[in-house]
Amino acid sequence: MLSVDAASPEEVDELLEKVVLAGGTVFGKPENKNGMYGAGFADLDGHRWNVLYMDFSKMQ
């Protein structure tokens, strides 16, 4: 699995919208946990990706 960082939770959501429009699949719905907001998706070739925003001020 490859990971991509995002600058904000909104950027995570925008990327997921683009994935779906391009024919990819979101396999892990966006989730907010311990200062991290992210999701998992697969591209058209089946490669799995993770997109993640980390808010360091909220992390324990």
Legacy VTK file of the C-alpha trace (Angstrom):
# vtk DataFile Version 3.0
C-alpha trace
ASCII
DATASET POLYDATA
POINTS 60 float
0.000 0.000 0.000
1.253 3.454 -0.896
0.399 6.572 1.111
-0.266 10.145 0.072
-0.362 13.035 2.522
-3.012 15.732 2.421
-2.942 19.322 3.673
-6.457 19.171 5.165
-9.462 16.887 5.683
-11.099 18.674 2.771
-8.215 17.697 0.517
-8.722 14.050 1.538
-12.386 14.278 0.535
-11.555 16.042 -2.745
-9.068 13.346 -3.700
-11.601 10.609 -2.963
-14.169 12.346 -5.176
-11.606 12.398 -7.996
-10.832 8.705 -7.443
-14.497 7.756 -7.835
-14.950 9.996 -10.899
-11.909 8.369 -12.524
-13.287 4.855 -11.923
-11.317 3.946 -8.796
-12.782 2.365 -5.667
-12.877 3.680 -2.113
-12.423 0.622 0.132
-11.947 2.464 3.426
-14.422 5.239 4.115
-12.996 8.487 5.515
-12.417 8.260 9.245
-11.258 10.729 11.890
-9.214 9.078 14.622
-6.692 10.530 17.097
-5.925 13.616 15.030
-5.721 11.706 11.758
-8.263 11.831 8.951
-7.874 9.424 6.110
-9.236 6.743 3.832
-8.155 3.938 1.531
-8.728 3.596 -2.186
-7.715 1.445 -5.134
-6.775 2.738 -8.572
-7.868 1.207 -11.890
-4.996 -1.286 -11.799
-5.967 -2.468 -8.319
-3.099 -0.768 -6.496
-4.124 0.213 -2.979
-3.479 3.694 -1.663
-3.947 5.504 1.610
-4.570 9.239 1.818
-4.044 10.817 5.221
-4.174 14.213 6.923
-2.418 14.434 10.281
-3.289 17.213 12.743
-0.260 17.097 15.043
-1.869 19.481 17.547
-4.539 16.852 18.331
-2.323 13.804 18.470
-1.582 12.177 21.821
LINES 1 61
60 0 1 2 3 4 5 6 7 8 9 10 11 12 13 14 15 16 17 18 19 20 21 22 23 24 25 26 27 28 29 30 31 32 33 34 35 36 37 38 39 40 41 42 43 44 45 46 47 48 49 50 51 52 53 54 55 56 57 58 59
